[in-house]
Amino acid sequence: MNNTRTADSVLSEKDFKFICEFVYENTGIVLSEGKREMVYRRLSQIVRERKFDSFTQYCQLLRTNPKSEMTYFVNAITTNLTSFFRESHHFEFLTRTELPQLLKNNSNKRIRIWSSASSTGEEPYSIAMTVMDFMADKLSSWDVKILATDIDSNVLAKASDGIYLDKNNIMPIATKKRFFSTGTAQNKERIRAKQNIKDLITFKQLNLLHEWPMKGPFDVIFCRNVVIYFDKETQNDLFSRFHQLLSPGGLLILGHSENLGKCQEYFETVGRTVFRKV
């Protein structure tokens, strides 16, 4: 640790252990020793903003009155990293394989897709753009809805606004022109999602460890780069719940470094981290 830290600014072993346990119990996220510096940075910001004298004082608040602080704490400590069309092969699979199959086999003309850890919204907007591109002439006659959930209320607010910094060519120019409005004269670097794409998406706050109010069934569930933060028991429980909520033959899409473990027997691998309910 930085030797310039004062005694009050040192994250003690006791406080770090408590924070790890508190995060696990309330979010299912496992914080290892390797995350200590990240926890220190995030917690330092909380302590400053909440005007506490030390980490220990803030931990005491979490012990004595966790409900009052839960949303603020979870928003500050959880990690949100995403981008438009991240892991592009998943969206290519939707276009090449899944959407044609859904259009062919769904006599009720109903499609439901769930982005279960939507962060700041790039994933559900990417899903919506993929669907709208493929179903351009059919969308008006189909009942298509995308549910986007996240534990962090701050990132959900950003996602719902649909306003993003337009830098580093975040998407093809033609795609951007079709689905986003360009910035104003006062702020040319920002783009805003158009209403037609926003209308496909419903944003809701949800802790994946808690009760799920939606009934499903879903044709596709995205849960990418999330379960790596959970232990095996929590992962297996989530995969089982996803399985129950999927339509027969529905897809579960994970992140590039994730796998189904012992729940693989309930799914067929049909692409890179793309699994179909048997």
N, C-alpha and C positions, 0 to 999 in steps of 0.2 A: 504494500500500500504506500501511498504518497506520505513521506515523512512529515510533511507540513500540516497534516490533518491534526486538529486538536482532539483532546480526549472526547469531547461531546460529539465530534464529527466522525468518530470511528464506529464502524458497524461491528459490534461485538459478535462473538460466536453465538451467544444466547439469542440475540436479536435476529441474526441471520437465520438461525434454525427456526425460530418462531415464524418469521416471514415465509420461509419455505413451506412449513406445515400449514400456515394460514392460506397460502395460495393454492396448495394441493387440495385442501379440504373444500375450498370454495370454487375452484375452477378446474381441478383435475390436472393442472399443469405441474410438471415436476421440474423444480429448479435445482440443478446440480451445483457443486462447488465451482464449476467453470462459469456459472452465471453470477458469481458473487459481485464482480465489478459492475455488471449491468444493474443488479439489484441496488448496489450502492448509489449509482448515478440516478436511477429513477426515484429511489427513496429520498435522496438528498433534495431533489426538486420538490417532492411532496412536503418534506419537513420545512423547507424554506417558505413555500406557498401557504402552508397552514400555520406558520409562525410558531413552530415547536422548538424547544431548546436542544433536543437531541433525538436520535433514533429511538432510544428507549422510551421516551415520553410518548412518541407517536405509536409505538407498539402497544403501549398501555391503553391508548384509546381504542385500538383494534380489539384488544382483549375485553374491555369493559363495555364498549358500545359499537360492535362491528357493523350493525345494520346501517347506522347513520353515515358510516364512512365507506361502505362497501363499493358503491358505484364509482366514487372518486378514486379509490385505491385501485380497483380492477382496471379502470381506464388508464391509469398511470403506469401500471406494472406490466400489462400485456404488450406483446410485440406485434406490430402490424407492418408487414412488408408485402407489397403486391404491385402489379403492373398490368396494363391492358394486354390481353392475349398471352399472358404468361403460360409457358409450357404449351406452345401453339398446337402441338399434335393432338391435344384433347379437343380443341375446337375443330380441327380438321376431321377428327373422328365423328363428331356430331354431324358435320356437313356431308361427309362421304358415306357414313354408315347409318347412324342412329336416326337422324331426322327423316331420311327417305323411308326407313322402316316404320317409323311412327306414323307418317302420312299414309302409308300403305295399309297398316294394320289397325289403326284406331278409328273404328267406325263411329265412335261418339265425338270425333273431332275435338278431343280434349288432350292437352299436353301440360304437364306440371314438372317444373325443374326447381330444385332447391340448391342454392349456394349457401352452405351451412356455416361458413366462416368468411363472410363477405368483405370484412375489413372496410377500406374506404370506397369500395364499390366497383373497382376496376373489373373484378371477376364477373359479377352479375351483369354489368353493362356489356362486357365482352360476349357473354352468353346471349344477351338480348340482340346484339348486333349480328351474331351468327344466325340466330333464328330469323331475324328480319331479312337478312340477305337471302336465306334459303327459301323462305316462305313469302316472299314479297307479294305475289299475286294471290295468295291463299289466306293470309293472316286475318283478313276481315271476316272470313267464314269459319274460323277456328277459334276455340276457347284456349288461349295460351297464357299461362301465368308463370312468373318466376318469383320465388320467395327468396329473399336475401336476409340472412340473420347474422348477428355477431354479438359477442358478450359486451363489447365496448360501445357505449352510447355515443361517445364523441365521434368515433369514426363512422358510425351509422348516420349521424347528422350530416357529416361531410358527404357521405355516399348519397343520401337523399337529395342534397342540394345539386349534386352532379356537376360541380365546378372543379376544373383541374388546371394545373399549370401546364401549358403547352410547351414542352421543351424536349430536346433530343429526339424529335420525330416520333412521338409516342405511339403513333399509328399511321397507316398509309393515308396520304392526303385525301384520296377519294372517299375513304371511310370516314375520315374526320369531317369532311364537308357534308356528307350525307346525314350524319348522326349528331353533329355538334354545331353550335353557333360559335362564331369567333368572338374574341374579346372586344370590349368597347374601346373607344379612343383613350379612355383613362387607364385601361388595363388590357393591353393587346396580348399579353402573354397567357391569358386565361381563356379556356373554352368551356362551354356549358352544354350539357346533354339536352337534346331537343325533347319536347314533351311526348312525342310519339314513342320514343324508346323508354322514357321514364314510366309511361303508362303500363308497360309490361311488367314492371318490377314493384314488389311490395317489400319494404324494409321493416324488420322487426327486431327488437332486442331479444336475445335468447342465450342463456347459459346451457351448453350442450349437456351438462351434468344434471340439469334439473328436468322437470316434466316438460314434455313437448306438447303444446296445445293443438298443433295441426294434426289432421287425421290421415292425410295422404289420400290415395297412394301417389307416389312420385314416379315419373318415368326416368328421371336422371337426378342423382344427388352428387354434388361436388363437395368433397371434404379434403381439400388439398393443403398440405404442409401445416397440418394441425395436430394430427394424432402423434407426431414425433415428440410432442411436448407432454404426452400422457404415458403412464406406465402401462404394462401389458394388460393388466386386469381392466383398466379403464378403456383401453383400445378395444378389447374384445367385447365389452359391454356396448360400446358405441356401434361397432360393426353389426352386432346382433340387432340393435334398435334400428339401424339403417335398413337392414335386411327386411325387417317387419314392415317398414314404411314404403318399400319399393314395390312397384307393380311387378307381376310375373314377367321375368325377362328384363327388368329395369337395370339401369347402369349405376354403379358406384365408381366415382372417379377420385383417385387419391393423388398425392404429390409424388414427385419423382423419386424420393428416397423412402417411400412408405410401402408397406405390404400388409396383407390381411392376416398373417400369422396363422393361427389354428382355425380361423374362420374362413380360410380359403376354400374349404370343402363345400361351402354354401354358395360359391361363386365360380364362374368360368372366366378365365383370363382371355380377353378379346382384343387387348391392345396394351400399350405401355401404361401401366398403372390404371388400366380401364377394366372393370370387372362386371360381369353380367350375372344377375341373380338366377340361379339354377331353378 
